[in-house]
């Protein structure tokens, strides 16, 4: 049977719009619950969550057993983690603070094998089916990895067209919390910043990934053109737990 090749890019190329969950808690049970619930992918947060590659490997394996692909959110400028996540079989990476063309270029460079990048080449990893996949086929599989950057500052909003011009960058997600935190009184309102990025993504024909909290927001994002929508699971769980706890008599 072998280790399955990721399918996210093919599904997106075929016009599917995909729904996932963001998990930053190291829990195979949560991941498996998301998989059996019918989600298309899982985004594992190694930026704000514990970036343990051994645990990440287990999560990727469990997800793939259920036919669900995994994206990994790395930290800023972490080529070593990009390589190791992809070697474990991740379908791609989502990188924070991709707010200028130089950062976007380094991101793409860390994902692609030579001559298009500088990712270390190895076929004996899990992604290479432990050496059973021929080198040429392994290169073809690796070329399918998704590369999603995150715009997280007013500078990134202003540079969004230049960021999207970087060859090999597949799409963008806005990190609204960081963007809001980094705004000053001289910057446009948050919604205007979001609209600027989304218009640029659409104009460039790039992928748009949105992070949402409710089914209503997810539907609105799909309706506005997002191809990838992901629920912030920690926020959703905490809100639901607060609702459950609110019935306690005072």
N, C-alpha and C positions, 0 to 999 in steps of 0.2 A: 504493500500500500504506500509506504513512504510518507514523508512530511509534506503536507499539501502546500502548493504554491498559493500566495495571496491572490485574491480575486477582486479586490476593491477597485483597482484601476479599470479592469475590464468591465465591471458592472457600471461604473461611472461613464465609461466610453459608450456603453450601450444605452445611456440615457436614464438609468435608475437614479433615484434620489434616496439617500440612505440616512437612516436614523440610528444613533448610537448613544452610549452613556459614557460619561467621564468618571473614572474611578481613581481616587487617590488613596483609598484605604487598601492595604495589602490583604485582600480577602478573596480567595478562590471561590468561596460560596457566593459572594455578591456577583462576581463575574459570571459564574455558572447560572445564577438566577436570571441575570440579564440575557444570557444566551438562550435559555429555554423560554424566555418571555417573548422572543422573536426579534430582538434588535439585530441590526445588520453588522455593527462593529462596536468595539470597545476602545476608548481612548484612555490609556493608562498614564496617569500624571506622575512623572518622575521629576517634575520641577518643584512642586509644592509637597508632593508625597515622598516617602522614603525610596530613594533610587537604588534599590537592591537588585542587581542583575539576576541573581539566582532566583529570587522571588518573581521577577519579571518573566524569566524563562518559563516558570511553572504556569503563570497566568496565560502566556501566549499558547502554551501547549493545551491547557484546558479549553481555551476559546476555540482553537482549531479543531479539537475533537468534536465540537458542536457546530463546525462549519462557519464560525464567526472570526473575522479578521480583527487584528489588533493594530492600532496606531499608538505611538508612544510620544508623549510630550516630554521633551528633554528640557534641560536648563539652557541658559543663554550660552551660545558658543561652546557646545560640548561635543566636539567631533568624536571623542572616544566613546561616549554613551550612544551616539548615533550609530557608530559601527557595531557596537555590541548588541544594541536593540535589533538592528537589521539582521545580524548574524543569528539571532535567536528565532527569526522568522517573522518579525513584525512587518506589516504591510506598508509602513511608511512612518514618517515622523512629523510632529508639529512642534515648531521651535518658537519660543517667546522672543520678544524684542527684536524682531526682524524689521527694524525701523529705518534701514538705509540699504542702498544697493550693495555695499561692501559686505555687510552682514549676511544678506541674502545669497551673495556669491559664495561666501564661506560655507553656508549651510548646504547649498547644492553640491559644492566640492566634497563635503564630508559624506554625502549619500552616494555619489557616483564613483564607479570604478574608473581607472585610467582607460583611455586618455581624456575622459570627460570630467574626472575628479581625482581625488587622492584617497579614496577609501581603500583600506588594506584588503587584498584579494585572498580569499580562502574558500575552497569548496568543501572542506571537511567539517564545517559548522552545521548546526541544526538546519539553517536555511538551505544548505547545500545537500541536505539529506545525508549528512555525515560522509560526504565524498562520493555518494552514489550518482549524483547528478553530474553529467559531463560539464566541463568548464564552459563551453559555449552556451549550453542551456542555462547554466547558473548565471551567466552574464545577462541572458535574456530575462530571466526572472528578476534579477536585481534591478534591471532597467525599469521595471514596473512599480518600483517603490514610489509612493506618493511623498511629495515635499510640500508641506504647508507651513507658511510663515505666519507670525502674529504681529499685527500692528498694535503698539501699546503706548504710543506717545503722540503728542501733537506734531513733533518732528516727523514721525512715521507717516502721519496723515498727509503732511505736506509733501513727503517724498514718495507717496504711494505709487505714482505712475512709474517712477524710476525703479522702484523695487519690483514691480510687476514686469518690467522689461528684462529682468535678469533671466537668461535662458535656463530652463530646467526647474524653475519655481512653478509649481502647479497651481497654487492658490493661496488664499489668505483667510485668516480669522482675526477678528478684532478682539483684543483683550480689554473689554470695556472697563473693568475695575482699575487696571493700571492706567488706562487712558484717562479716566476720570481723576485719578489721584495725581497725575502729572500735569493736568491742565492748570493754567493760570488765568487771571482775569483778562489777559490779552488774547487768549485762544478762543476759537469759536465754541459755541455750546456743544455738549457731548453728542446730541442727536445729529447736529450738522456734521460733526466729524465722522460719525458712523455712516451717514449718507454719502459723504465724499468717498470713503473707502469702498462702499458697496457699488457706487456708480463706476468707479475705476475698475473694480474686479469684473463687472459686467462688460465694460467697454473692451477690456483685454481678453475676454473669453476665458477667464481663469475660473478656478473652482472657488466657491464661497462656502465657508464653514461658519455656522452660527452656534453659539452656546446659549441654551435656554433653560427656563425653570418650570414651564408649564406646557401642557398639550396645546393650549391656545397660542402660546408663543412659538411653539414648534410649527404649527400649521401656518402661522403668519410668516415665518421664515421661509418655509417651502414656497408659499405663495409669492414671496418677494424675490425668489430666484435662487435660494440656497440649494446646493446639491448635497451638502452634508450638514446635518443638524445633530447636536449632541446635548443631552441633559446633564446639568451639573448635579450629580447624584448626591453629593454631600449636602448641598443646599436643600434638595428635594426631601431627603431623609430627615434632616433636622426640622424642616417645617412640618412634616407629617408627624414626627415624634412630639413636637410641641402641641400639635392639635390633639393627639392622643392623650397627652398629659393634662390638657386643659380641662378635662371632664372631672378631674379629682375634686371632691367636695372641699370647700374652703372653710 
